[in-house]
Amino acid sequence: MPAPDPEIHALIPHRPPFLWVDRIVTYHDDTIVTEKTIPADLDIFSGHYPGHPIMPGVLLCEAVFQSGALLLAKMQESGKTGTEACVPVLARIGGARFKRSVYPGDTIVMTVKLTEMLSSAWFFAAKLHVRDKLALQIDFSCTLRKAS
């Protein structure tokens, strides 16, 4: 299993076993692309469809949300948010559509785009691909809380 990019540890507080992003592929303005290779030996696979392990959809969503947190952190780093260092807190999830399954050993690619900022709310549209095919499409929003 590849080690997470050290930059990720500097940007968000998530750590294994609950870190669902291995690397930042690209970041530009209001969009980030990240990747995660799903380890075949995750404990969750022994209980989530034993004999036919499937990555839980809620964890795919979490990978997307963490990618959104990375986008905000990169934007804060470059001064594009107009805010000091803050921690994003998930506020709303909408329109989740699961299109295909993700299996042990797959590499997922998450693309998260900031679509709108209203006061203290940040709105995102995201897609997660596996084997070059859409696996998850979701919209979400977060608010920013001052880092302690």
C-alpha positions in Angstrom: 0.0 0.0 0.0 1.5 3.4 -1.0 2.3 5.8 1.8 0.2 9.0 1.8 1.8 12.1 0.4 3.3 14.1 3.3 1.6 17.2 2.0 -1.7 15.6 2.8 -0.7 15.3 6.5 0.2 18.9 6.5 -3.1 20.0 5.0 -5.8 18.0 6.8 -6.0 16.3 10.3 -7.1 12.9 9.0 -4.8 10.0 9.6 -4.8 6.2 9.0 -6.9 4.2 9.4 -9.3 7.0 8.5 -7.3 8.7 5.8 -8.9 8.0 2.4 -6.6 10.0 0.1 -3.1 8.8 -0.9 -2.0 11.6 -3.2 -3.0 14.9 -4.8 -2.8 14.5 -8.5 -3.6 18.1 -9.5 -4.8 21.3 -8.0 -5.8 24.4 -10.0 -7.9 27.3 -8.8 -11.2 25.8 -7.7 -10.6 22.1 -8.5 -8.6 19.3 -7.0 -8.0 15.7 -8.3 -6.9 13.1 -5.8 -6.3 9.3 -5.7 -6.6 6.4 -3.3 -5.6 2.8 -3.9 -8.0 0.6 -1.9 -6.0 -1.9 0.1 -7.1 -5.5 -0.4 -6.5 -6.3 3.3 -8.8 -3.8 4.9 -10.6 -5.2 7.9 -13.9 -3.9 6.6 -13.9 -6.4 3.7 -14.2 -9.3 6.1 -17.7 -8.1 7.1 -18.9 -6.0 4.1 -20.2 -8.7 1.6 -17.9 -11.5 2.8 -16.8 -13.6 -0.2 -17.6 -10.7 -2.6 -16.0 -7.6 -0.9 -17.2 -4.2 -2.0 -16.0 -0.9 -0.7 -18.7 0.7 1.4 -20.3 3.7 -0.3 -20.1 5.8 2.9 -16.3 5.5 2.8 -16.3 6.5 -0.9 -18.2 9.6 0.1 -15.7 10.2 2.9 -12.8 10.0 0.4 -14.6 12.7 -1.6 -15.2 14.9 1.5 -11.5 14.6 2.5 -10.6 15.6 -1.1 -12.8 18.7 -0.6 -11.0 19.5 2.7 -7.7 19.3 0.8 -9.1 21.7 -1.9 -10.1 24.2 0.8 -6.7 23.8 2.6 -4.9 24.4 -0.7 -7.1 27.5 -1.4 -6.4 28.8 2.1 -2.7 28.2 1.6 -2.7 30.3 -1.6 -5.0 33.0 0.0 -7.9 32.3 -2.3 -10.5 31.8 0.4 -10.1 35.1 2.2 -10.1 33.3 5.5 -7.4 32.3 7.9 -6.7 28.7 8.6 -10.0 26.9 9.4 -11.2 23.4 9.5 -14.1 22.4 7.2 -17.1 20.8 8.8 -19.5 18.9 6.6 -22.9 20.6 6.6 -24.9 18.9 3.8 -24.8 16.0 1.4 -27.1 15.9 -1.6 -27.7 14.0 -4.8 -25.5 11.0 -4.1 -25.6 8.6 -7.0 -23.7 5.4 -6.9 -23.0 4.1 -10.4 -20.6 1.1 -9.9 -18.9 -0.8 -7.2 -15.3 -0.4 -6.0 -13.3 -3.5 -5.1 -10.2 -4.3 -3.1 -7.1 -3.2 -5.1 -8.9 -0.6 -7.2 -7.6 2.9 -7.4 -10.3 5.6 -7.1 -9.8 9.1 -8.6 -11.8 11.9 -7.0 -12.4 15.3 -8.7 -13.9 18.0 -6.5 -14.9 21.4 -7.7 -15.9 24.4 -5.6 -19.1 25.6 -7.2 -20.2 28.4 -4.8 -19.3 30.4 -1.7 -22.1 32.0 0.3 -21.0 33.7 3.5 -19.5 30.9 5.6 -20.9 28.0 3.4 -18.8 26.4 0.7 -20.6 24.2 -2.0 -18.9 21.5 -4.0 -19.7 19.1 -6.8 -17.7 15.9 -6.9 -17.2 12.8 -9.0 -15.3 9.6 -8.2 -14.1 7.3 -10.9 -12.8 3.8 -10.9 -11.3 2.0 -13.9 -12.0 5.3 -15.8 -15.7 5.0 -15.2 -18.0 7.1 -13.0 -18.6 5.3 -9.7 -20.0 8.1 -7.5 -21.5 11.6 -8.2 -22.3 13.8 -5.2 -22.8 17.4 -4.1 -21.9 18.6 -0.6 -21.3 21.7 1.4 -19.3 22.6 4.5 -18.8 25.5 6.8 -15.5 26.6 8.2 -14.6 26.5 11.9 -11.6 28.3 13.3 -8.8 25.8 13.9 -7.9 25.4 17.5 
